[in-house]
Structures are given as C-alpha cells and as structure tokens.
Amino acid sequence: MASVDEVKKVTMDLVEFETVEENEDEINECFQYIREYFSGEEFVIQEFEENGVETLVVGFEETMDPEVLLHGHVDVVPAEAEMFDPETDEDRIYGRGTGDMKSGVASLMKVMKDMREEAPDVALMLVSDEEKGGFNGARYMIEEVGFDAGFAISAEPNNTSNYMDIVVEQKGLVKATLEVEGRSAHASKPWKGINAAEKIMRIYREDVKPMFPDNSEKTWSTTVNLGSIEAGDVSNKVADHARMKLDIRWSEEFPPDEIRDELESVEGIEVSEFSWDPMLETDPEDDYVQGLKTCCEEVGFEPEVTRKEPASDMKHFSRAGIPAVVFGPEAYNSHEPDEHAVVSSFEDYTKSVKRFLRSTAV
C-alpha cells in the first residue's frame, strides 16, 4: 500500500495550496512543489505561460507529440478557508480539490515517477486555468504551441453511477447575454415607464426557458441555467435596461447555431454576447479507448464507456481531432462542501494507467 499512501500524501499536500484563480502566489507554490517532486534527472520539465497562466509539461524527454498525453489541472473553485486543510475519514479525503482534481493529479504524478525506468512515450500536462475554460492552458498548448498526441487522458473525477468509468462524451457550453430595453420613470409613477427588469423576467419565463427541457431531472438534452440578472441603477427609478447571463450546456440535439437562431427570434431581446465551446466527442470504439478498458478489466474492475454532463479541458483536444477521455480516480461532490476522493480507488487507478502505458507507449 506504499503507492496508495504516497498518492494520499501528495493529494493532501496539493489541497493545502489555495489555488483559486486570483491567488497566483499559491498556484506558483503548487507548481514549485510539483517541480521538486520531479527533480530527478530522469524527468524533463517544459514550462509555458500565456496571459499570466502557467502550464507545466513533465516527460522523459522534451516532446511536443507524445503517444499518450496525461492531463490534470491544479486550479480549484473558491471555498471556505477550512476546506484547504484536508481531513481524512476512513477511506476518504475531504477538502477543496480532493476530487476536482488534485487526487487525479497526484495519481498521475505517481504514475510518471513509477515509470521513470521504462520511460514510455508519454507526457503529463498540468494546467492552471481549467475552471475558467482552459483557454490559456490546454487550448493555448494545442492551438498555439502546437502540442499533439495520439491519445489524451484527463484524470478528472469519475462521479458517475459506476466505479471509475471512461467518459468519451461531455456536453459543450454556450454562454449568452440577453438584453432588453425599457423606459425610465419615477418609482412613484411606475405606470409611466416600462420596467426592463420585469420585462426580461417575463421573456425568460415565457419565451426562453420553454426552449429547453425541465431542469428538475437529469437529462442529456441541452439545458439552460439563468446565472445572473442585472437591471436598473437605483431603486427609486423604473429600470430602463436589463441583462441576463445564461449558461447553456448543449448536446448534439440542440447545437449552438440553432440555439442562437432561437434566441434571436425572441421579440424584445438583443443577444449581445454569444460564445460556445465544443463537446467532447470520442468514438467509444476507438482502439485507445478499448485498450484502456481492457487494461482496467485486467486490473480487476469493469468500467463503462459512457458520457457525463460537465465539461472539461478535453473539449479542446476533441476540437483538435485528438481522441480523448476523462478517466480519474473515484471522487464525488466536486465544488460542494463535502467534496472528497476515495483513497481505495488510487491503487486500481494507477495500476490501470500504468498497464495502459506499457501496452501503448513503451
């Protein structure tokens, strides 16, 4: 169990770094910890930066196109200070980032260290902006730096219904801002104005939300979340302008071009901002995917090749035509107060990845 103990320790060490977006010092210290972990002469560390966002690539040689690219992110979403002081409870580690995704990062770090004598054609890419969309990390590395790979694995948590599934499909993301105009008036005479706040809420309720399925149950269909509404400037004046920001998770049955057409057809609103990220779409019968599945079965568990709703950096690999999957150690409740990783999964996970690398990249 020495291997599991090391992954557990590294996970807890990484969680102690408060690597939220605005805390560059903590991100830098976290990366320094990782550099020291890979301080042996067997490793080559390449360093990149875009718009202040740092990325490390660890390999056994300097490479831009490994057979297999392992991926992890060290950034996390904000949390109360105590969540950066990890706690253990039998088979679990609790704390911000234990699942999403520092236990995955620790597991891949251990895989790389264990394979230093075999030195397979593999690299570990560690980014620090996945929670913001990965534009200065993974996307920059692929589209601007020119990184390529035969296959990519992200160790994001597998909180699906099964044990450590292989995820080949994730929803894409649309971000849209809708704006409406009203007419100002004194708050004591609301009949003289047109309240843009009330107008935009009515339009959302009657015209926008019905475009999408009910959000009360799990669905693979395209869903919408009303993230924020801004209206007016003071309380004693009828609001003459309002805007709302939507987070739309799209699947193939309602793609971005159709979403935009539908939104722009709604009378009384302007679509002032509209951007979209692709889905992760990898063929479940891809040889790499099936090879990874076989390696898991040889270790002793049977993963499903499946899909899940949240997006990840793997969308950027998919856009570039690189087959990619999300496959990480068992973890649950990402971004929640009881986020945790399951320690007993670390051994199965690291063994599976090492077996796959030996069969594919050695």
C-alpha positions in Angstrom: 0.0 0.0 0.0 3.0 2.3 -0.1 1.9 3.6 -3.5 -1.5 4.5 -2.2 0.0 6.2 0.8 2.1 8.3 -1.4 -0.8 9.4 -3.6 -2.8 10.1 -0.5 0.0 12.3 0.9 0.6 14.2 -2.3 -3.1 14.8 -2.7 -3.3 16.3 0.8 -0.2 18.4 0.2 -1.7 19.7 -3.1 -5.0 20.6 -1.5 -3.3 22.8 1.1 -2.3 25.2 -1.8 -5.3 27.6 -2.2 -5.0 27.6 -6.0 -8.1 29.6 -6.8 -7.9 31.8 -9.9 -6.8 35.1 -8.3 -4.2 33.5 -6.0 -1.2 33.4 -8.3 1.3 33.0 -5.4 -0.4 29.8 -4.3 -0.5 28.5 -7.9 3.2 29.2 -8.2 4.0 27.5 -4.9 1.9 24.5 -6.0 3.8 24.2 -9.3 7.1 24.6 -7.3 6.0 21.6 -5.2 5.5 19.6 -8.4 8.8 20.7 -9.8 10.5 19.4 -6.7 8.6 16.1 -6.9 10.1 15.6 -10.4 13.6 16.8 -9.5 15.4 13.7 -10.7 17.5 13.7 -13.9 15.0 11.2 -15.4 12.5 13.9 -16.0 12.3 16.8 -18.4 10.0 19.7 -17.4 8.9 22.2 -20.0 7.3 25.4 -18.9 4.9 27.7 -20.7 2.9 30.8 -19.9 0.1 32.6 -21.6 -1.6 35.8 -20.2 -0.1 35.0 -16.8 -1.4 31.4 -16.8 1.3 28.8 -16.2 1.5 25.3 -17.7 4.0 22.5 -16.9 4.7 19.5 -19.1 6.6 16.7 -17.5 8.1 14.0 -19.6 11.1 11.6 -20.0 12.3 13.7 -22.9 11.4 17.1 -24.4 8.4 16.4 -26.6 5.6 18.1 -28.4 3.8 15.0 -29.6 3.8 12.1 -27.2 1.9 8.9 -27.9 -0.2 9.4 -24.8 -0.8 12.8 -23.0 -1.9 12.7 -19.4 -3.7 15.8 -18.2 -4.5 17.5 -14.9 -5.4 20.9 -13.5 -4.3 22.4 -10.2 -6.7 25.3 -10.1 -9.9 24.9 -8.0 -13.1 26.9 -7.4 -13.2 29.1 -4.3 -14.1 27.7 -0.9 -14.0 28.5 2.8 -10.5 28.5 4.3 -11.0 25.3 6.2 -11.6 23.4 3.0 -7.9 23.9 2.2 -7.0 22.0 5.4 -7.8 18.4 4.2 -9.3 15.9 6.5 -9.4 12.1 6.3 -12.2 9.8 7.4 -11.5 6.1 6.9 -11.4 5.7 3.1 -12.0 9.4 2.1 -10.1 12.6 1.9 -12.2 15.7 2.2 -11.3 19.2 1.1 -11.5 21.6 -1.9 -9.9 20.0 -4.9 -9.6 16.5 -3.4 -11.8 15.3 -6.3 -11.6 18.1 -8.8 -8.9 17.2 -9.4 -5.9 17.0 -7.1 -6.2 13.3 -6.3 -6.1 12.8 -10.1 -3.1 15.0 -10.4 -1.4 13.1 -7.5 -2.2 9.8 -9.1 -0.7 10.8 -12.5 2.4 12.2 -10.8 2.9 8.8 -9.1 2.4 7.0 -12.4 5.1 9.1 -14.0 7.5 8.5 -11.1 6.8 4.8 -11.2 7.6 4.6 -14.9 10.8 6.6 -15.0 12.9 3.5 -15.7 10.7 2.4 -18.6 10.4 6.0 -19.9 7.4 5.5 -22.2 6.4 8.0 -24.9 4.1 9.9 -22.5 3.9 13.4 -21.1 2.0 14.9 -18.2 0.4 18.3 -18.9 -0.6 20.3 -15.8 -2.6 23.4 -16.3 -3.9 26.1 -14.0 -7.0 27.6 -15.7 -9.3 24.6 -16.4 -12.0 26.0 -14.1 -12.1 29.2 -16.3 -12.4 27.2 -19.5 -8.8 26.3 -20.3 -8.2 29.0 -22.9 -4.7 30.0 -21.7 -3.8 26.4 -20.7 -5.0 23.4 -22.7 -6.3 25.3 -25.7 -3.2 27.5 -25.9 -0.9 24.5 -25.7 -2.8 22.7 -28.5 -3.7 25.6 -30.9 -0.7 28.0 -30.4 2.2 26.0 -29.0 1.3 23.0 -31.2 1.1 20.1 -28.8 -0.3 17.0 -30.3 -0.9 13.4 -29.0 -2.1 10.1 -30.2 -4.5 9.9 -27.2 -5.2 12.1 -24.1 -6.4 11.1 -20.7 -7.6 13.6 -18.1 -7.8 12.4 -14.5 -10.9 14.4 -13.7 -13.2 12.7 -11.1 -15.5 10.0 -12.3 -18.5 10.7 -10.2 -20.9 8.7 -12.4 -23.0 5.9 -11.2 -20.3 3.3 -11.8 -16.8 2.8 -10.5 -14.2 4.8 -12.4 -15.9 4.9 -15.8 -14.3 6.0 -19.0 -16.0 9.2 -20.3 -15.9 9.7 -24.0 -18.6 12.4 -24.3 -19.3 15.6 -22.4 -21.7 18.5 -23.2 -20.5 21.6 -24.8 -21.0 25.1 -23.3 -22.8 28.2 -24.6 -22.5 31.5 -22.8 -25.1 34.0 -23.9 -26.0 37.5 -22.7 -29.5 38.8 -23.4 -30.5 42.5 -23.0 -33.8 44.3 -23.1 -34.7 48.0 -23.1 -37.4 49.6 -21.1 -38.4 53.2 -20.3 -37.5 55.1 -17.2 -39.9 56.8 -14.9 -40.1 57.9 -11.3 -40.7 54.9 -9.0 -43.8 56.6 -7.6 -45.4 56.5 -11.1 -44.4 53.1 -12.5 -47.3 53.3 -15.0 -45.4 55.9 -16.9 -42.4 53.6 -17.5 -41.7 50.2 -18.9 -39.8 48.2 -16.3 -37.0 46.3 -18.1 -36.4 44.1 -15.1 -40.0 42.8 -15.2 -39.8 42.6 -18.9 -36.7 40.4 -19.0 -38.0 38.1 -16.4 -41.3 37.6 -18.3 -39.4 37.0 -21.5 -37.2 34.4 -19.8 -40.1 32.6 -18.2 -42.4 32.7 -21.3 -40.1 32.5 -24.3 -36.5 31.4 -23.3 -36.9 28.7 -20.7 -39.5 26.8 -22.7 -36.9 26.2 -25.4 -35.1 23.8 -23.1 -36.3 20.8 -21.1 -37.2 20.9 -17.4 -34.1 21.2 -15.3 -35.5 19.3 -12.4 -34.3 15.9 -13.6 -31.1 14.6 -15.0 -31.1 14.7 -18.8 -28.6 14.6 -21.7 -30.7 17.1 -23.6 -29.5 20.7 -23.8 -30.2 22.6 -20.6 -30.2 26.3 -19.6 -29.2 27.9 -16.3 -30.1 31.6 -15.6 -26.9 32.6 -13.9 -27.4 36.3 -13.2 -29.7 39.3 -13.9 -28.7 43.0 -13.8 -31.2 45.8 -14.1 -31.5 49.5 -13.4 -29.2 51.5 -11.3 -31.3 52.9 -8.3 -34.4 51.6 -6.6 -36.4 54.8 -7.0 -36.4 54.7 -10.8 -38.1 52.3 -13.1 -35.4 50.2 -14.7 -34.8 51.2 -18.3 -32.3 48.5 -19.1 -31.8 44.8 -18.0 -29.5 42.0 -19.0 -29.2 38.3 -18.1 -26.4 35.8 -18.5 -27.2 32.3 -19.5 -25.1 29.1 -19.1 -26.4 26.6 -21.7 -25.0 23.0 -21.7 -25.6 21.7 -25.2 -25.7 18.3 -26.7 -26.0 17.2 -30.3 -29.8 17.5 -30.5 -29.7 21.3 -29.9 -26.3 22.7 -31.1 -25.1 26.3 -30.8 -26.1 27.6 -34.2 -29.7 26.5 -33.6 -29.6 27.9 -30.0 -28.5 31.3 -31.3 -31.2 31.3 -34.0 -33.9 30.5 -31.5 -32.7 33.2 -29.0 -32.5 35.9 -31.8 -36.0 35.1 -32.9 -37.5 36.2 -29.5 -39.1 39.5 -29.8 -37.9 42.3 -27.5 -34.4 41.0 -26.7 -30.9 41.5 -28.1 -28.3 38.7 -28.0 -25.4 41.0 -27.1 -22.9 38.2 -26.4 -22.7 34.7 -27.6 -19.8 32.2 -27.4 -19.6 28.5 -27.4 -17.2 25.6 -26.6 -17.3 22.2 -28.3 -18.4 18.9 -26.9 -16.0 16.2 -26.0 -16.8 13.6 -28.6 -14.6 10.5 -28.9 -15.6 7.3 -30.6 -16.3 4.7 -27.9 -14.9 2.0 -30.2 -11.6 3.9 -30.7 -8.6 1.5 -30.2 -7.1 3.6 -27.4 -10.4 3.7 -25.6 -11.0 -0.1 -25.9 -7.3 -0.7 -24.9 -7.8 1.4 -21.7 -11.0 -0.5 -20.9 -9.2 -3.8 -21.3 -6.4 -2.7 -19.0 -8.9 -1.8 -16.3 -10.5 -5.2 -16.7 -7.1 -6.9 -16.3 -6.6 -4.9 -13.1 -9.9 -6.2 -11.8 -12.8 -3.8 -12.5 -15.1 -3.3 -15.4 -15.6 0.4 -16.4 -18.4 1.6 -18.5 -17.6 3.6 -21.6 -20.1 6.4 -21.1 -20.9 10.1 -21.0 -21.5 12.8 -18.4 -22.7 16.4 -18.4 -19.9 18.6 -17.0 -17.3 20.0 -19.5 -13.6 19.7 -19.1 -10.4 20.6 -21.0 -10.9 17.5 -23.1 -13.2 19.6 -25.3 -10.0 21.4 -26.7 -8.5 18.0 -27.6 -11.7 16.9 -29.2 -11.8 20.2 -31.3 -8.3 19.4 -32.5 -9.2 15.9 -33.5 -7.3 14.2 -30.7 -9.2 11.2 -29.2 -9.5 12.0 -25.5 -11.3 10.6 -22.4 -12.0 11.6 -18.9 -10.8 8.8 -16.6 -9.9 9.6 -13.0 -9.8 8.1 -9.5 -13.1 7.8 -7.7 -14.3 11.1 -6.2 -17.6 12.8 -5.5 -19.3 16.2 -5.0 -17.0 18.5 -6.9 -17.4 22.2 -6.0 -19.5 21.1 -3.0 -18.8 21.5 0.8 -18.3 17.7 1.1 -16.1 17.2 -1.9 -14.0 14.1 -1.4 -11.8 11.5 -3.0 -11.9 7.7 -2.3 -8.5 6.5 -1.2 -9.0 2.8 -2.0 -9.5 3.7 -5.7 -6.0 5.1 -6.1 -4.3 1.6 -6.5 -6.7 0.4 -9.2 -6.4 3.7 -11.0 -2.6 4.0 -11.0 -2.3 0.3 -12.0 -4.7 0.7 -14.9 -2.9 3.8 -16.3 0.5 2.1 -16.0 -0.7 -1.0 -17.7 -2.2 1.0 -20.5 1.0 3.0 -21.0 3.0 -0.2 -21.1 0.7 -1.6 -23.7 0.6 1.6 -25.8 3.5 3.9 -25.3 6.5 1.7 -24.3 
